[in-house]
Amino acid sequence: SPAEPPSAAGKPKALIYTARATPYESSPVAETPMRPKASASPSYRVQIAATGTDAESEAAWRNLRRAFPEETRDRNLAIRLATVNGRIVRRAIVSGFPSSEAATAFCAQLAAADRGCILRGKD
C-alpha cells in the first residue's frame, strides 16, 4: 500500500484507487472528488466499508461481489482516504449507479442482508 504523501498544508493527500487502475494523487482529503470515467456520465455512489488498510477495503469489495454478483457487475470500487476522529481511514466507495434511486435500492438490499451502506451522492 502506498505511503500517504503530505500536502502543502500538512494534511495527507488523497490516494484514489480503482479496481482496474493504479493509484493516483488527488486534492487534499477534505475536498477530494472522485474522478469519473472520461466517457461516462456522473454516477451515484455508496460507501460499503471504512477500513484501516487498502487490503481490507479490497477484501470488502471482493466479498460484496461474491454475495451480490448481479448487483455489482457494472460497478467500480474506489478507495478514498478520509480523516475521521483524527484517524486516517480508507473509504470503500462503489460507483456506477445511474440514479439516486438505484443507489438507494442497492443499499436497501445490503441492509436486508445485514450489511452496511452509506449513500455518498454523485461523483
C-alpha positions in Angstrom: 0.0 0.0 0.0 1.5 3.4 -0.9 2.6 5.9 1.6 0.4 8.9 2.3 2.1 11.9 0.8 1.8 15.1 2.8 0.2 18.1 1.1 1.4 21.7 1.4 -0.9 22.3 4.3 0.4 19.2 6.2 -2.7 17.2 5.5 -2.3 13.9 3.6 -3.3 14.0 0.0 -6.0 11.5 -1.0 -4.9 8.5 -2.9 -7.7 7.2 -5.1 -7.7 3.6 -6.3 -10.0 1.8 -8.7 -10.3 -1.9 -9.1 -8.8 -1.7 -12.6 -6.2 1.0 -12.3 -3.2 2.1 -10.4 -3.4 4.8 -7.6 -3.2 8.5 -8.5 -3.0 11.5 -6.3 -5.9 13.9 -5.9 -6.6 17.0 -3.9 -6.3 17.1 -0.1 -8.6 14.7 1.8 -11.1 17.4 2.9 -12.1 18.3 -0.7 -11.5 15.1 -2.7 -13.8 14.5 -5.6 -13.8 11.1 -7.3 -12.5 11.2 -10.9 -15.3 10.0 -13.2 -14.5 7.8 -16.2 -13.8 10.1 -19.2 -16.7 8.9 -21.3 -19.2 8.1 -18.5 -21.9 10.3 -17.2 -21.6 11.2 -13.5 -22.8 8.3 -11.4 -24.2 7.9 -7.9 -22.0 6.2 -5.3 -22.3 4.3 -2.0 -19.8 3.5 0.8 -19.6 -0.1 1.7 -16.8 0.0 4.3 -14.4 2.2 6.2 -11.2 0.3 6.9 -7.7 0.7 8.1 -5.9 -0.7 5.1 -6.3 -0.9 1.3 -6.3 -4.7 1.6 -9.2 -4.6 3.9 -11.2 -2.4 1.6 -10.4 -4.6 -1.4 -11.4 -7.7 0.6 -14.8 -6.0 1.5 -15.3 -5.4 -2.3 -14.4 -9.0 -3.2 -16.8 -10.3 -0.6 -19.6 -8.0 -1.8 -19.1 -9.0 -5.4 -19.3 -12.7 -4.4 -22.5 -12.1 -2.4 -24.2 -9.8 -5.0 -22.7 -10.7 -8.4 -25.5 -9.3 -10.5 -25.9 -6.1 -8.5 -22.1 -5.3 -8.6 -21.4 -6.4 -12.2 -21.2 -2.9 -13.7 -19.9 -1.1 -10.6 -16.5 0.2 -9.8 -14.5 0.4 -6.5 -12.6 3.5 -5.4 -10.7 3.7 -2.1 -10.5 7.2 -0.7 -8.6 8.4 2.4 -10.5 10.4 4.9 -9.7 11.7 8.4 -12.3 10.5 10.9 -11.9 11.5 14.6 -8.2 12.3 14.0 -7.5 8.9 12.3 -7.0 8.3 8.6 -9.3 5.6 7.3 -10.0 4.2 3.8 -13.5 4.5 2.5 -14.5 1.8 0.1 -16.7 3.6 -2.4 -18.8 1.8 -5.1 -19.8 3.9 -8.1 -21.7 3.3 -11.3 -25.3 3.7 -10.1 -27.3 5.5 -12.7 -29.7 7.3 -10.3 -30.2 8.1 -6.6 -33.0 5.5 -6.6 -30.7 2.7 -7.9 -28.1 3.6 -5.2 -30.8 3.6 -2.5 -32.2 0.3 -3.7 -28.7 -1.2 -3.6 -28.2 0.0 0.0 -31.6 -1.5 0.9 -30.5 -4.9 -0.5 -27.4 -4.7 1.6 -29.3 -3.7 4.7 -31.7 -6.6 4.2 -28.6 -8.9 4.2 -27.3 -7.2 7.4 -24.5 -5.3 5.6 -23.7 -1.6 6.0 -24.1 1.0 3.2 -23.9 4.8 3.2 -25.3 6.9 0.3 -22.5 9.3 -1.0 -24.2 11.2 -3.8 -22.8 11.8 -7.2 -19.2 11.7 -8.3 
